Amino acid sequence: MIKSKLKPVIEGTIEAVAFGGRGILKHDGKVFFVEGGLPGDRVRVQVTKEKKTFGEGYVTTLLEPSEIRTPSPCIYSDQCGGCQWLEAPKAHQDNWKQEFITSALKRIAKVDHSLETFFSSPDALHYRNRVSLKGIYTKSYLKVGYYRQRSHELIAIKTCKIAENPINQCLEQVNRLDLPPTEKDYSFDLDLQVLFDGRIMAFLKMESSSPKKVQANILRALEKIPSLSTISSRLTESPQLHLYDEQFGLQYFTYQGQFQQVNRKANHILRETIATYVAELKPRLIVDLFCGSGNLSLHLAHDGCEVIGIESNPRSIVTAKHNVRHNKLTNLDYLCLSSEDFLKDYASRSAKPDLVMIDPPRRGLEESISDLVAMEAKAILYVSCDPNTLARDIGVLQSHGYEIQKGIGFDFFPNTYHVESLVVLKKP
């Protein structure tokens, strides 16, 4: 019988944090990325992976806490895998996030550029207007919550410190629901989003093997919660739309299951920042790639710019076109096709955009960046949720003559490592 080699346990002091939220610990000439450690913590670490130049692990014992470590406001923070930094002061979190952006630009794009501004989230707690919960229908009640760190074990919760208050009020009621008894446990996902009027939109997703009767039992139970204005378990091509935000005298609608920024106040700051730059540039034609339902461009058309929005999700385009009609905008058009396909076709057109806005998925532009260069836009406004893919793409754009004019950071997700950035590039 071959015995598996036990992974070692090491001790040391966390020196810094890396993008991804893990602490950096150096031991015997090797860098270890450690889950659960803050700079200054002296810790005992269970190693889970070890390569030639680096390793990974998690804190098993906090031998001596860092001077910056503060008590967590959440009773689940030692179990739940949702937030990495609830015990870190907000000012330190903001500094780390700025460093994630600037160090990625320096390391990958080979550019030493300090951020002009970093916008901290107006709220450190209770900022999320949407949560995606895991759940189990067991016996005659529902358990909802998040997965335990490093596992798929459900940690049932009664409140979430980063969720808006209407969600927590709803959670309290979900935990009190009575359902018909079941002999078998059934798993489900429950998405809760706060609408503009404070009511909640719920989306239930169950495994395909779950009996329809089980799903019906859960839906009937959820209907007893007064704050749930809409409850659905399937998406349609023509979704029911709901008002979720207002800004610039415009109303923004969404549907169940659609991606939207979860920090409403931080999203307002991002829109305002974009509006300020666009006012300085005075573009006649803006192309908004990966536009979703028009989150970042609807207000630009309102300010008199001609905008073309591109999005591959047909439901998002339905929502975007509704936003245009509802707000009586006439100089904006949203098209349903992938941004990658649009870029390939657009390069041959004679009309060159004054500004291209891009807010791609975490992977960035990848191969499509050459088609973006071929558009010959005067300026590019790049919004990103991943400093590393942002820096990779900026490195390519710089090699084709674009220069960074501004770099701005935004904290949309306090108490986690996630960070948003906006970089403005122009050709001289």
C-alpha positions in Angstrom: 0.0 0.0 0.0 1.4 3.4 -1.0 1.1 6.0 1.7 0.3 9.6 0.7 2.9 12.1 1.7 1.6 14.4 4.4 1.8 18.1 3.7 4.0 20.1 6.1 2.9 22.6 8.7 4.9 25.8 8.8 5.1 29.0 11.0 5.9 32.5 10.1 4.7 36.1 9.8 2.4 37.4 7.0 4.3 40.2 5.2 1.7 41.5 2.7 -1.5 40.5 0.8 -1.8 39.3 -2.7 -4.7 39.8 -5.2 -7.0 37.0 -4.4 -7.0 38.0 -0.7 -4.4 35.6 0.6 -1.5 36.6 2.8 2.1 36.4 1.7 4.5 34.4 3.9 8.1 33.6 3.2 9.5 30.4 4.5 12.8 28.7 3.7 13.3 30.9 0.6 9.9 30.1 -0.8 6.7 32.3 -1.0 3.5 30.9 0.4 0.1 32.3 -0.3 -1.9 31.8 2.9 -5.7 32.0 3.3 -6.8 33.7 6.5 -3.7 35.8 7.2 -3.3 39.6 7.5 0.0 41.5 7.3 1.7 41.3 10.7 0.0 38.1 11.8 2.3 35.4 13.2 0.6 32.2 12.1 0.8 28.4 11.9 -0.1 27.3 8.4 -1.2 24.0 7.0 0.4 23.7 3.5 -2.0 22.4 0.9 0.2 22.8 -2.2 3.9 23.1 -2.6 5.8 23.7 -5.9 9.5 24.6 -6.5 9.1 28.3 -6.1 5.9 28.8 -4.2 3.3 27.1 -2.0 -0.3 27.5 -0.7 -2.0 26.9 2.6 -4.3 28.2 5.2 -4.0 29.4 8.8 -4.7 26.8 11.4 -3.6 28.8 14.4 -3.2 32.6 14.9 -0.1 32.6 17.1 0.1 36.4 17.5 -2.4 38.7 15.8 -1.3 41.7 13.8 -1.6 45.2 15.3 -4.1 46.1 12.5 -6.4 43.1 13.2 -9.8 44.2 14.6 -12.8 42.1 15.9 -15.0 40.9 13.1 -18.6 42.3 13.0 -19.8 39.0 11.6 -20.5 35.9 13.7 -19.9 33.7 10.7 -16.6 35.1 9.5 -14.5 32.2 10.9 -16.6 29.8 8.9 -18.1 31.5 5.8 -16.0 31.8 2.7 -17.6 35.0 1.5 -15.4 37.8 3.0 -11.7 37.7 3.4 -11.0 41.0 5.2 -13.8 41.6 7.8 -11.0 41.9 10.5 -9.0 44.5 8.5 -9.5 48.2 8.8 -11.1 49.8 5.7 -8.2 52.2 5.2 -5.8 49.3 4.9 -8.1 47.5 2.5 -8.2 50.5 0.2 -4.4 50.8 0.3 -4.0 47.1 -0.7 -6.5 47.4 -3.5 -4.7 50.4 -4.9 -1.4 48.4 -4.8 -3.1 45.5 -6.7 -3.8 47.9 -9.6 -0.5 49.8 -9.7 1.7 46.8 -9.1 -0.1 44.9 -11.9 0.5 47.8 -14.3 4.2 48.0 -13.3 4.8 44.2 -13.4 2.8 43.3 -16.5 2.3 46.4 -18.6 5.8 47.8 -17.6 4.3 51.2 -16.8 4.9 53.0 -13.5 1.6 54.9 -13.1 0.1 56.0 -9.8 -3.7 56.2 -9.5 -5.1 59.7 -9.7 -7.9 58.8 -7.4 -9.2 55.9 -5.4 -12.9 56.0 -4.5 -13.6 54.1 -1.3 -17.1 52.5 -1.0 -19.5 54.9 0.9 -20.6 52.0 3.0 -18.3 49.3 4.4 -21.2 47.1 5.5 -24.7 46.5 4.2 -23.8 47.6 0.7 -24.8 44.6 -1.4 -28.2 44.9 -3.1 -27.9 41.3 -4.3 -26.8 38.0 -2.9 -26.6 34.5 -4.3 -27.4 32.0 -1.5 -27.0 28.3 -1.3 -29.9 26.4 0.2 -31.2 23.0 1.4 -34.8 21.9 1.7 -34.6 19.5 4.6 -37.3 18.0 6.8 -39.9 20.8 6.9 -37.8 23.9 6.6 -35.2 25.7 4.5 -31.6 26.3 5.4 -29.9 29.1 3.4 -26.4 30.5 3.6 -23.0 30.3 2.0 -20.4 27.5 1.7 -17.8 27.0 4.4 -14.3 27.9 3.5 -12.6 25.4 1.2 -15.7 23.1 1.1 -19.2 22.7 -0.2 -20.6 22.4 3.4 -23.5 24.8 3.8 -23.2 27.4 6.6 -26.7 28.4 7.4 -27.0 32.1 8.2 -29.6 34.4 9.7 -28.0 37.7 8.6 -25.3 38.9 6.3 -23.2 41.9 7.3 -22.5 43.0 3.7 -26.1 42.6 2.4 -28.6 45.5 2.4 -31.1 45.5 5.3 -34.1 44.4 3.2 -32.2 41.2 2.3 -31.5 40.5 6.0 -35.1 41.1 6.9 -36.1 38.6 4.1 -33.5 36.1 5.4 -35.1 36.2 8.9 -38.4 35.3 7.4 -37.0 32.5 5.2 -35.6 30.9 8.3 -39.0 30.8 9.9 -40.9 29.2 6.9 -42.8 25.9 7.4 -42.9 23.5 4.5 -44.4 20.1 3.9 -42.0 17.5 5.4 -39.6 15.8 3.0 -37.6 12.6 3.7 -34.8 13.6 1.3 -32.7 16.7 1.3 -32.8 18.9 -1.9 -30.3 21.6 -2.8 -31.1 24.9 -4.5 -29.7 28.3 -5.2 -31.6 31.4 -4.2 -30.8 34.8 -5.7 -32.2 37.9 -3.8 -32.0 41.4 -5.3 -33.2 44.6 -3.7 -35.3 46.8 -6.1 -35.4 50.6 -6.1 -38.5 50.6 -3.9 -36.9 48.3 -1.3 -38.9 45.2 -2.3 -37.0 42.1 -3.2 -36.9 40.1 -6.4 -36.2 36.3 -5.9 -34.9 33.8 -8.4 -34.9 30.1 -7.4 -32.8 27.5 -9.2 -32.9 23.8 -8.5 -31.1 20.8 -9.8 -32.8 19.3 -12.8 -33.3 16.0 -11.0 -35.4 17.6 -8.3 -39.1 16.7 -8.4 -41.5 19.5 -9.5 -43.4 19.0 -6.3 -40.4 20.0 -4.3 -39.8 23.2 -6.3 -43.5 24.0 -6.0 -43.3 23.6 -2.2 -40.5 26.1 -1.9 -42.1 28.6 -4.2 -45.4 28.5 -2.3 -43.5 29.0 1.0 -41.5 32.0 -0.4 -44.8 33.6 -1.6 -45.7 34.0 2.1 -42.9 36.6 2.5 -44.5 40.1 2.0 -41.2 41.8 0.9 -40.7 39.4 -2.1 -42.4 41.2 -4.9 -41.5 38.7 -7.6 -40.5 35.1 -7.4 -39.5 33.0 -10.4 -37.7 29.8 -11.2 -37.1 30.2 -14.9 -35.8 32.8 -17.3 -37.8 33.8 -20.4 -36.8 35.5 -23.7 -39.0 38.5 -22.7 -38.4 38.8 -19.0 -40.5 40.9 -16.6 -38.6 44.1 -16.0 -38.3 46.0 -12.6 -36.9 49.4 -11.6 -33.7 48.9 -9.7 -32.0 52.3 -9.9 -32.3 56.0 -10.7 -29.6 58.6 -11.5 -29.2 61.6 -13.8 -32.9 61.8 -14.1 -32.9 58.3 -15.7 -34.5 55.1 -14.6 -32.7 51.8 -14.9 -34.5 48.5 -15.1 -33.4 44.9 -14.6 -34.8 41.4 -14.7 -34.3 38.3 -12.5 -30.9 36.8 -12.8 -29.4 39.7 -14.8 -25.9 40.8 -13.9 -25.8 44.2 -12.3 -23.3 46.0 -10.0 -24.2 45.1 -6.5 -23.0 48.3 -4.8 -25.5 50.9 -5.9 -23.6 53.9 -4.4 -20.2 52.9 -5.8 -21.8 52.3 -9.2 -23.2 55.9 -9.0 -19.6 57.2 -8.4 -18.4 55.2 -11.4 -21.1 56.6 -13.7 -20.4 60.1 -12.5 -16.6 59.6 -13.1 -17.3 58.4 -16.7 -19.6 61.3 -17.3 -17.0 63.8 -16.2 -14.4 62.4 -18.6 -16.8 62.2 -21.5 -17.7 65.8 -20.9 -14.1 66.7 -21.2 -13.6 64.7 -24.4 -16.8 65.8 -26.1 -17.1 62.7 -28.3 -19.6 62.6 -31.2 -19.6 58.8 -31.4 -19.2 56.3 -28.5 -19.1 52.5 -28.8 -19.9 50.7 -25.5 -18.7 47.1 -25.7 -20.0 44.5 -23.2 -22.7 47.0 -22.4 -25.1 44.8 -20.5 -28.4 46.7 -20.1 -26.7 50.1 -20.5 -25.4 50.6 -17.0 -22.4 52.8 -18.1 -23.7 54.4 -21.3 -27.4 55.2 -20.8 -26.6 58.6 -19.2 -24.1 59.5 -21.9 -26.7 59.4 -24.6 -28.8 61.5 -22.2 -26.0 64.1 -22.4 -26.2 64.3 -26.2 -23.6 61.7 -27.4 -24.5 59.2 -30.0 -23.9 55.8 -28.5 -23.8 52.3 -29.9 -24.0 49.6 -27.3 -22.9 46.0 -28.0 -24.0 43.0 -25.9 -24.3 39.2 -26.6 -27.0 38.5 -24.0 -30.4 38.9 -25.7 -32.2 39.4 -22.4 -29.8 42.2 -21.5 -30.5 43.8 -24.9 -34.2 43.6 -24.3 -33.7 45.4 -21.0 -31.4 48.0 -22.6 -33.9 48.8 -25.4 -36.6 49.2 -22.7 -34.4 51.6 -20.8 -34.0 53.6 -24.0 -37.7 53.8 -24.7 -38.7 54.4 -21.1 -36.3 57.3 -20.8 -37.3 58.7 -24.2 -33.7 58.6 -25.6 -33.3 58.9 -29.4 -29.5 58.9 -30.0 -28.6 55.5 -28.6 -28.8 52.0 -30.2 -28.2 48.7 -28.5 -27.3 45.7 -30.7 -27.4 42.0 -29.8 -24.1 40.4 -30.9 -20.8 39.5 -29.2 -18.4 42.3 -28.7 -15.7 40.1 -30.3 -17.7 39.7 -33.6 -18.6 43.4 -33.6 -14.9 44.3 -33.3 -14.0 42.1 -36.3 -16.7 43.6 -38.5 -16.2 47.2 -37.4 -12.5 47.6 -38.5 -13.6 47.9 -42.1 -16.0 50.8 -41.5 -15.0 54.3 -42.4 -16.6 56.0 -39.3 -14.1 55.8 -36.5 -15.4 56.2 -32.9 -14.1 59.1 -30.8 -14.4 56.9 -27.7 -14.6 53.1 -27.1 -15.8 52.0 -23.7 -15.1 48.4 -22.6 -16.2 46.6 -19.5 -15.2 43.0 -20.3 -15.5 39.9 -18.2 -12.7 39.0 -15.9 -10.7 37.4 -18.7 -10.3 40.8 -20.5 -10.2 41.2 -24.2 -7.7 38.4 -25.1 -7.3 38.0 -28.8 -9.9 40.7 -29.6 -7.6 43.4 -28.6 -6.0 43.5 -32.0 -9.5 44.2 -33.5 -9.9 47.0 -30.9 -6.7 48.6 -32.1 -7.9 48.4 -35.7 -10.9 50.5 -34.8 -8.5 53.5 -34.5 -10.5 55.1 -31.7 -9.2 58.4 -30.4 -9.6 57.3 -26.8 -10.4 54.1 -24.9 -12.0 53.9 -21.5 -11.3 50.5 -20.0 -13.3 49.3 -16.9 -12.0 46.2 -15.3 -12.5 43.9 -12.3 -9.1 42.1 -12.7 -5.9 44.2 -12.5 -3.8 41.5 -14.1 -5.9 41.1 -17.3 -6.3 44.9 -17.4 -2.5 45.3 -17.3 -2.0 42.7 -20.0 -4.4 44.4 -22.4 -3.0 47.9 -21.6 0.5 46.6 -22.4 -0.7 45.7 -25.9 -2.6 49.0 -26.4 0.6 50.9 -25.4 2.6 49.1 -28.0 0.2 50.5 -30.6 0.6 54.1 -29.5 -2.0 54.6 -26.7 -0.9 56.3 -23.5 -2.5 56.2 -20.1 -4.1 59.5 -19.2 -5.8 58.6 -16.0 -6.0 55.6 -13.7 -8.8 55.4 -11.1 -9.7 52.7 -8.6 -13.1 51.9 -7.0 -14.0 49.8 -4.1 -17.2 48.1 -5.0 -16.7 45.2 -2.6 -15.5 46.2 0.9 -14.1 43.4 3.1 -13.1 41.3 0.1 -10.1 41.5 -2.2 -12.2 42.5 -5.3 -11.5 45.9 -6.9 -12.7 47.8 -9.9 -10.5 50.1 -12.0 -11.0 52.6 -14.8 -8.1 53.5 -17.1 -8.4 56.2 -19.8 -6.0 55.9 -22.8 -5.5 58.2 -25.7 -3.3 58.5 -28.7 -1.1 61.7 -28.6 
